[in-house]
Amino acid sequence: MAVGCSAMGASLESILLRLLVPDNAVIAEATQELKEAYRDPNIVEHLCHALCSSQNVQVRQYSAVLLRKKLYRFRCWKKLPLEMQNGLKSGLLQRITCEQEKPVILAVCQLVAVIAKHECQRRPWTELQQLLSMLMHSKNVAESTLGFHLTSIISSVAPEVFSSHFKPLFKFFGECLQSCGDDQICFYVIKSMTALVSFIGTDDANCFQVLIPCVMEVIRRLAGSDEDKAVEALELFDELIDSEIAILLPHIRPLIKLCLEIAGDSRKGDVLRVRAMSVLSWMINVKKKAIVKHKLIPELLDVLFPIMEEVSPGDLDRIEEEEEDEHSCQSPSACAAQLIDTMALHLPPEKLLPPLFQHVDKLVKSDNASQRRAAYLAIAVIAEGCSEAIRQKHLPTFVQAICEGILDQDVQVRNAALFALGQFADFLQPEMGKYANQVMPILLNHLAQTAELMAQTRKDPPNLSKTFYALETFCENLEGELVSYLPNVMQQVLLFLTAPSYRAKELAISAIGSAANATKEAMLPYFPQIIGDLKQYLTEHQSEQNATLRTQAIDTLGCLARTIGASNFLPMAPECVELGLHLINAVDDPDLRRSTYGMFASVSSVLKADMTKYLEPILDHMFTSLQSTEGVVTQPADTSGSNFQLFDDLEESDDEAAEIDTDCAEDASDDDSDDDNEQSCTVANAYLEEKEDTCVALAEMAENIGPAFAPYLEKCFAEVYRMADYPAPDVQKAALSCLGQLTVVLFKSANQAGGGDHASISDASKAASMLISKLVEVAHIEREREVVLAALETLGLLINELKSAAFEGEEQLQLVVDLVKSAFNNELKSQCADEEIEEPDEQDEAEYDGLLVQMAGDLVPAMAKALPAERFGPYMAGLLPLFMGKLKKQSSTTDRSYAVGTLAEVAEGLGQAGIGPFCRPLLQVFLNGMRDQNGEVRSNAVFGLGVLIQNAHEILQPEYLALLEALSTMLAREDNRHAKDNICGAVAKLILVGVAVVPVEQVFPVLLQQLPLQEDFEENASVFHCICYLGGLRHEVFIKNIPSILRIVLRVIQTDQITEETRINLLHLIKSLSLSFPQEIKAILQACTHEEQQVFEAVLKTS
């Protein structure tokens, strides 16, 4: 390098040497001196001198690192005189070839890459390209290795250096991968390919694609010789899946076989096996149709089940840990279970379940406990993704198997079965509640045994967490049906509050909250004792273990506030808010803030508008949580393998930047953006959960407080809107939902007195317009399906609540209509991964894929109800074919049922004013649906027919008798009770609109024979409207059937099966009958039961 030695150069080396001394005081002094030296205008020369002349390896390495940091910004490089730039470039290339120490070579290569990035913006660095070519083509393995190493680093830092040479470069890569026997060189080739993926153009894709088989063979070799390198090499497939998935299309089958080969080899390390399964997970996520097309599901399961059977020593020692939790995939066994979960979420149940059941049926009966455990894990993880298929065909069998598993002799099998029970309780409601009599005695008995074992051993039993997980989830989803079990549940759970184990106390406190959520005011008898037990943890100063209990106690306190009854909790509500504010002021803990915000939201349901006196400090804390960057870890893209934290603040200072001449200003923006690319960020989970729960609590508070919250809405909306594109899906989902709720509150405030200057319909419409545009954008471009579902759900909320105010102009309405069409045509980003795999087949959809389309389709009846017919009608004409497409012969039962049911809701929403143009096509849909083999489809169809009869009676009047014939024919053969109830509703509507045409004398007695309704109680409104209507007419058929009518009415009038309006009408009917036909009524009552007589007397006394 063309730089001379100097006293400062020697001094700099002395400073760097003292940084190596194992003495903190010396290191601190040297660090300060280094900061001073860094301000020397000749620092680059001095660092070059140290790099070239020092005999100490670490000094040379440190010098190269400091030079890279100094010259990282383009403006800093540009400030150097051209002579110095050329000298530095030349000297660095010489240094690379003569340096023998690997750490120094790596540091110099990274410095060269940074300079190459700067130089390619202005002129080619010909000498570098010549050196690379010479080294990579060298017959000397060491030189060739150095060349490919340097290429991989430049590819990572400055890929644009190679952008005009991709074709020859990829061809050379292919020759190397095929003929070079050195795995280190091949590894660097794969690293280079990985870095260049995102820069590949259409013209280069074919050249890259042909390399994949060679890459897979190299990875297979590395998996046997150097697992760490194999793990890194697999990153190439992550990059391809993320940005250039088409390149992998011809290689999906061999790639999956490679990953299965690695994952299934128990001799290989856990990290490599888990990494291979991670690639499989991404492939299943984005190439599900290719997986089905290549019939790879059985092969995947054949490998994954044996992996799930593995139990490492760590698993045996940590049975209590949540290894089956979806967020914990460090062991191959847990990762294999998570992979089956991914398959359930993304693959069609018709293709996944048959081969999976073959494994489960065999393993669940095995004498090997590890195999039984694997079977129950598989049952557990398919509960979410295959819930509909399980619900329809397999639930009784699975529940029986799970109950047997909970009684298994092996603790790991019991844990897996308890996990499965919790999953089923979470995702298979309300059907799972019907098994309470079978499940609850087993759970309670198991809980008692757990308590007994804890008392004997004075240690946490190995099934403690899973027992409480199953208990909590099952009980909470039982809701009111838990009341009969509540004394037994609370008797046992409260015992754990006095246990010596912190974990047992935490789980018991959480279980109390779940019981409160289910049983609400039935918890009142236990309220004083619970509060007494919780108070000890609700203070500022707690040990680390008690701090966890404090957080859980606040969560449970919030559950009680929300459920125990406002009047019961009101006396302590202000104290709870003040306690919460004191704690979050005194203790810096994201978990504490998260739970406290939740408690504030719960207490707001008690205090309502009185909560406003506390809102200023509460919202200040919440906004701080949303804005906070706490927990964000910035990770520089530094591949040096060394830790140089001492030098992190030695990049160009702000003062130096201010002195840069104006010639450099034009490069600043590019420079900054490049710098951003040099870092990646992660956020600690606790801080993500804090942001998520802040949004949830904010939405709940706004809803509970109502119009009094109006003064704070604008600021809240602005703060949460900033989170609408947050990179963490859970936070983004919560933000979108919160924005929807805030907009609804704004609208309601504008509609109610008291909104004043803080809210107007115009403000609500503007907020809705802004939010709808954002939600539609998110739904189109977001790849995370759960985020898209949240966006669609929020759109539904806005339309249902704001009605026409949601659509200030036609632009937003068109956006939503186009979004629905895109979803039905599988054009959303979250749906498009498999677009090149033939034509979409509804039978090859995962349940969650269908859910996305259904939620988009649900926006159609919402718009039909929200908008005037003349405004929505033209749009409906373009949407109708989407639903007709779900009614083909090959369409799934789920799709047919959904399409018919949704069209019925659309007919309801269009009303009499808008149904006309759509009456005939809808009539044909419903008549066809009434003949479907599936009971749910028939039920939805006959409901839709009833709606048509009600809204299009003038159009359909000539066909009343034909419609009546269709209903009679259906009733005669119908075995689905829900469908029978819908037939009753349709017949009632037909009588109401066509009493002069319909043969009521024949029809009405048949209708009465089907009453009272047993499942679809919403039809009671039409049925009893019909009865009251005929009674008002004093129709002959009504008078003949008064005995049946009276007994039917008495059986329902005091139940929740009818609306209040219907109840009032029936009260009038009974009183009218008793006045008009006193003797007949008296005779009828004598034949009634005692209970029916009591109801009649109570009705007569009602004013």
ABEGO torsion letter per residue (X at the ends): XBBBBBAAAAAAAAAAAAAABBBAAAAAAAAAAAAAAAABAAAAAAAAAAAAABABAAAAAAAAAAAAAAAABAAAAAABBAAAAAAAAAAAAAAAAABABAAAAAAAAAAAAAAAAAAAAABBBAAAAAAAAAAAABABAAAAAAAAAAAAAAAAABAAAAAAAAAAAAAAAAAAAAABABAAAAAAAAAAAAAAAAABBAAAAAAAAAAAAAAAAAAAAAAAABAAAAAAAAAAAAAAAAABAAAAAAAAAAAAAAAAAAAABAABBAAAAAAAAAAAAAAAAAAAAAAAAAGAAAAAAAAAAAAAABBBAAAAAAAABBAABAABAABAAAAAAAAAAAAAAABBAAAAAAAAAAAAAAAAABABAAAAAAAAAAAAAAAAAAAAAAAAAAAAAAAAAAAAAAABABAAAAAAAAAAAAAAAAAAOAAAAAAAAAAAAAAAAAAAAAAAAAAAAGBBBAAAAAAAAAAAAAAAAAEAAAAAAAAAAAAAAAAAAABABAAAAAAAAAAAAAAAAAAEAAAAAAAAAAAAAAAAABBABBBAAAAAAAAAAAAAAAAAAAAAEAAAAAAAAAAAAAAAAAAAAABBBAAAAAAAAAAAAAAAAAAEAAAAAAAAAAAAAAAAAAABABGBBBBBBBAAGBBAAAAAAABBBAAAAAABBAAAAAAAAAAAAAAAAABBBBBBAAAAAAAAAAAAAAAAAAAAAEAAAAAAAAAAAAAAAAAAABABAAAAAAAAAAAAAAAAAAAAAAABBGAEAABBAAAAAAAAAAAAAAAAAAAAABABAAAAAAAAAAAAAAAAAAEAAABABAAAAAAAAAAAAAAAAGABAAAAAAAABEBBBAAABBAAAAAAAAAAAAAAAAAAAABBAAAAAAAAAAAAAAAAAAABAABBAAAAAAAAAAAAAAAAAAEAAAAAAAAAAAAAAAAAAAABABAAAAAAAAAAAAAAAAAAAAAAAAAAAAAAAAAAAAAAABABAAAAAAAAAAAAAAAAAAAAABBAAAAAAAAAAAOBBAABAAAAAAAAAAAAAAAAAGBAAAAAAAAAAAAAAAAAAABAABBAAAAAAAAAAAAAAAAABAAAAAAAAAABBAAAAAAAAAAAABX
